[in-house]
Amino acid sequence: MVSNIKILGIVGSPRKNSNTEVLVRKALEGAASAGNVETDIYLFADKKINPCSSCYVCRRKRTQCIFMEKDDMLPLWQKFQDADGLIIGSPVYVMSIPGQLKSAIDRISNSLCSVYLDKPNERPVKVGGAIVQGMNRYGGQEFALSAIINFYLATGIIPVSGEVPLFYIGALGSTYGAETGSIAEKDSNVILASIKLGEKVARMATVLRRAGVQYTKDL
């Protein structure tokens, strides 16, 4: 029996008790309902995340970003490495994701490429789900969603579908007129979609664990 599947929720909002956090926590509830699942969460609120400086030291030394211990990236990197599945949630900032989240995924991507550059057969396969919420119903959610999905595709993380017919990919919410953290009363569809998304991430991660899937040099 497969046990100890680990699902990490990443809340890309810089606000405390944000609507994004509500949705990610709902997704983690869905993941936990799949059984034999441990959940964890990383909040960007009050965190300092510096952008990638394009120094290429990680690539030359085949190591993780050398600046991870100089801000709040190291705990996120360690949680990321340990996770079988990810659920990234983000608010919409100017038709995309916040700068802190973009900086984090840039540095994770470069670290992954560098650490496993000479040993791709050791690189684990992960599963990813994406949650996005914005002020308006059509306020850039799909553009922000694309940024997260593109991160998954660029790093070999397998994105899962949404709760069809509500959403084809991920879960997209609208909080027009809602107070911070009150999305549950404003958008019941995205609450349901987030729960189901979390469950799908956990179940797919379980399938991959049972199959013993990982990259090989022959792929």
C-alpha positions, 0 to 999 in steps of 0.5 A, a space after each residue: 500500500 502506498 503511504 505518506 503521499 505529500 501534497 504541498 500548498 503554495 499560497 502566492 498571495 502576499 496578504 495574510 488570510 487572503 482569499 487565495 489562502 482560503 482556496 488553497 486550504 480547501 484544495 488541501 482538504 480535498 487532497 487529504 480526503 484521498 487517504 494516505 496523504 500528508 499536507 503542508 502549506 507555504 505562505 508568501 505573506 511576510 516572506 522575502 523572496 528575491 528575484 533570480 539574478 541570472 548569475 549562473 552559479 547554480 548551473 556552474 556548480 550543479 547546485 541549488 540557488 546559492 542565495 536561498 539562505 539569504 531570504 525565505 526561499 530555502 524552506 520553500 525549496 526544501 518543501 518543494 523537493 519533498 512533495 509528491 504533488 503541488 497546489 499553487 494558488 495565486 491572486 491576479 496581479 496586472 493580468 498575471 501572478 505577483 512578483 514574489 511568486 514569479 521570482 520563486 518559480 524562476 529560482 526553483 526552475 533554475 535550481 531544478 535544472 542545475 541540480 539534476 542537469 547531469 543526473 536526470 534519472 534521479 529527478 522525481 516526477 511531481 503532479 501540480 494543480 493551479 488555483 487563481 482568483 481575481 477581483 473581476 470574473 474576467 480579470 486575467 485569471 486565465 493569464 495568471 493560470 497560464 503562468 503556473 501551468 507553464 511553470 509545471 510544463 517547463 519543469 516536468 511537473 504533470 498538471 491535472 485537469 479542473 472540475 469539468 464542466 466548471 473549469 477545464 484547467 485548475 480552479 478560477 475564482 472571482 472575489 468582486 466586492 468580497 472582503 479578504 478571506 470571504 470568497 467562500 460566501 461569494 463563489 461556491 463554484 471555485 470552492 468545490 473546484 478547489 476541493 476536487 482539484 486537491 483530490 485529483 492531485 493527490 490521487 494522481 500522485 498516488 498513481 505515479 508513486 505506485 508505478 514508480 515513475 521517474 525520469 530516465 536518460 533514455 526518455 
